């Protein structure tokens, strides 16, 4: 765990996948093609707390959905890349845009499409119910599954490693 804390202490940007990470991976579609997603409110609060500490958050997802746009806007997340069937170019664009080094970035994923980025970041995080190959390439696996606390786990790990978690929690009691 010491190595994970060392890696987490350097993080300036955390990138999340959506389906299977910020949601449980289920896709709810109506007869007219409208898409619905369920987001876990505690994950969102963890993402807000992490942003308050100065760590930036990005989203790179293979699907395109207005639901994701609305949710990220409500969380104040502006680095959103949707429709990225191949995710690595979006990651490289974001690094260049923000002038961060790979060791300053973390990625939270759940499936094999996330591996190209996970193999480049300073801290690769797999959600608890990720594909076995993704878990194999992760530096850390969240205690909770995607869409049910995994994003909060990742945010709190980084804040704990950076010494900012307690101050964020104390704001609420």
N, C-alpha and C positions, 0 to 999 in steps of 0.2 A: 504494500500500500504506500510505502514511502516514495517509490518511484512515481506512482500516480500523482501524489501530492506535489512532487517537484515539477512534474509536467503541468499540472493544473495551476500552479502558482504563476506560470508565465503567460497564461491565456489572456488575450485581449479581444478575441472574437470567437463566438460559439455559433456554429451553423447547425441547424436542425433540419432533418427531413420532416415531412408532414405525415403521410399515411403510414401507420405502423409505429410512429414515434410520438407525434403530437396528437394522434388519434389511435384507436385500437386497430386500425387497418381495415375496418369494415367500410364498405361503400354503400350508402343508402341512396337509391335512385328512384325517382317517381316515374309514372307512366310517360310523362312529357319530357323526361330526361333531366329534370332538376336534380341536382346533387346536394346531399345533406351530409354533414360531418358532425361528430360529437367531440368537443374539446373539453379537457378536464380543467376546471377553474384553478386548482392548485398549481398545475403546470404553468398556467398564465401568470399567476402571482409570483412564482419563482423566477420567471423570465423578466418580469418587471423589476423585482429586487435586484437581479443580476445587472440589469441595465443601470439602475441607480448607482451601482458601484463603479460605473465607467466601462464595463465590459460591453462590447457591441454584440448584437445578435443578427444573424442572417438566416434566411430560409432558402433551401434549394430542394425543389420537389419536381418529380417527373410529370405530375398531373397539373392541369390548370383549372382553377375553381374560384369563382367570386367569393365563395365562403371563406377561403383562405385569405383573400385580399381583405375582406372585412375584419376577420379575426386579427390579422397582423396589424392592421391600422388601429384597432382598438388597443393593442399592446404597444403601440409606438414603434413597431419594427418596420423600417423602411428598406432594408436590403432583402428584397423578396424576388426570387428567381423561380418562376413557374414554367411548366412545360419543358423541363430539362431532361429529356430522355437519356442523354449522356450528361452527367452532372459536372465532370471535371472542368470543362471550359468556364462554367459559371463560377466555380471555386477560384480558378486562376484569375478571372476578371475581378472578383471581389477582393482578392489579395492585392492586386495591382491598384485598384481604386482606393483602398484604405491604407496602402503602403505597410502591410503587415508581412512578417516572415512566417513560414510554415509552422515553426515551433511555437508561435504565438496564437495558433488557431486550434480549435477543437471541433469535432464533428460528431453528431449523434445520429446513428443510423440503425436500420433493422434488417435490411435485405442486401443481396449481392450487388445491386446497382449502386450501393453506397461505398463499396470497397475501394474504388479508385481514389476517392477523396480520403477515406479512412487510412489508407496506406501512406498518405503524404502529410497529414496533420501532426501537430505535436501531441495531441491527446485524442485518441480514437475511442469513442464510447459506443457500446452496443446496448440496446434496451434488453431487459431481462428475457423477453420472448423473441429475440432476434433469431434469424437463420443461424444454424450452427457454424457456418463458415465465417459469418460476420463476427460472431462471438470469438472465434479463433483468432481473428485479426485485431481484436479490441484490446486497448490497454486497461479498460475498466468496463464492467457490466453493471448496469443499474439494478438495484434491488427490486424495482417495480417494473411492470410491463409497459409497453407503449400505450399512450392514451390514458394511463392510470397512475401517473406519478413519475414516470421515467424522466421527463424533462425537468421536473422539480429536483429529482435526485442529482441530475447533472449540474444544474445551477448551484445547488447547495454544496456539492463537492468542490466546485471552483471557488465559491465564496469562502468556504472553510479553509481551503489551501491558501487563499489570498488574505485571510484574516479579516474578512468583511462580513461574514455570516451573522455573527452575534449582533453587530450594530444594526443589521437589516431586520433581524427578528425582534430586537428590543423596541423598535419603532411601533410595535403592535401590542405591547403590554406595559 
